[in-house]
Amino acid sequence: MVNWEADHLKTYPHLIVCKHCDRVFRRPDLARGQRATCTVCGQGLPCGAPFHCERGLALSLASVLVFLLAMYYPVIHISIRGRYNDATLWQSAMALSHGIGAPLATAVAFILFAPLMQSLMQCWLLAFALIGKTAPGFALTLRCAAWLRPWSMIEVCLLGALVAMIKLSSYMEVQAGVGLWALAALTLLNGLFWAQNIKTLWEWKP
Amino acid sequence: MSQPSDPPSASDLGVVACDECTLVCDAHDHASRCPRCGARLHHRKIASLDRTLALLCAALVLYLPANLLPVMRTSQLGHASDSTILSGVQAFWQTGEWGIALVIFLASVVIPCVKFLALGWLVWHARKPRRRGRRERTQLYRVVEFIGYWSMLDVIVVGLVCALVRFKLLGSSEPGPGIVFFGAVVILTMLSASSFDPRLIWDGEKND
């Protein structure tokens, strides 16, 4: 492990603190699927069963592949009076970059790629964990992956695509593309991955 | 209400939990780093209330042009029309598609307004902590955290429609300036919510 200057700090690995009300509890031993909640404020405590690395790696790898499908293939096809067009998510980010839209397009592009970066980081951490080693840059990678979590908006993109389809369907013919199905699959895969608390990976030791 | 059986708080015990990896450490000086993950240790998020309020005010200012300026310009056979967020909702409502009107109204109007009111209320109360309703205010914060990113919906919809409808004369759509402001509002309120420290709701119990 990395040795920080502040290594002399005394630590209490058997304790856990609720991040919403600051109460201290003894860290409970949890079985898979069990959760602990704070008795004072009701927030879920940041602990859980040891991280299931095989399952996590399988889901992360699948997410990377499905993400590539979701980005490469058009989300929606439209046709009107014999004319035809389709658009991928990436093209819709670029469509926003007109005029003063450049900062927004950059933000949307970041949001679109956040899930990919997240899945790649998880693959890196978990692949090393599976062969019993600590991944190089473990602490930084795990912190980045956890930080990206609120910026990954796959489910919002999915709902946005559905709303856009309904919006356009009164004027023209609309069809779902491969990208849309991939988005739906990605929502499911991410949901399954986040059923485990990635922060329990901090307790992992080689 | 705090019962005698309630567990002690970390600041009373003189310990601090790392925000990143949740490890509980002794906290005597300010510049300490977590021995496990290297993140800086803080009793509370730095300048939490000031940052939350500043970002919230910035978002509130941008919320006006986001609603007043057009989010999309559609032209069909030489005839151009602008639509704002509210007129988009209205159009769906009038054509009888209430479900979709409701989804857009929730994501683009209700959620930003709930975030403004809730965060403002939380900051105001955190300046003068009161025992009553602390659990409820913590729950309110969780709701704000959870609903945060759903407002991005309208940005994605406008992006997709503008990327799709490009038929020159038959019809074309272009993003308007309103959507840029709206995107900024969503991002600023998300940052504002994440700078708020819910532990402040529970501080200052000894004073009352």
Interface residues (C-beta under 8 A of the other chain):
Chain A: M1 V2 W4 E5 A6 D7 L9 K10 T11 Y12 P13 L15 I16 V17 K19 H20 C21 D22 R23 V24 F25 T39 V40 C41 G42 Q43 P46 C47 V75 I76 I78 I80 R81 R83 N85 D86 A87 T88 L89 Q91 S92 A93 M94 A95 L96 H98 G99 I100 G101 P103 L104 A107 V108 I111 A139 L140 L142 R143 A146 P150 W151 M153 V156 C157 L159 G160 A161 V163 A164 I166 K167 L168 S170 Y171 K199 W202
Chain B: D6 P7 P8 S9 A10 S11 L13 V15 V16 A17 D19 E20 C21 T22 L23 V24 C25 D26 S32 R33 C34 P35 R36 C37 G38 A39 F92 T95 E97 I100 V103 I104 R134 R135 T138 Q139 Y141 R142 G148 Y149 W150 M152 L153 D154 V155 I156 V157 V158 G159 L160 V161 C162 A163 L164 V165 R166 F167 L170 G171 E174 P175 P177 I179 V180 G183 A184 I187 M190 S194 P198 R199 I201 W202 D203
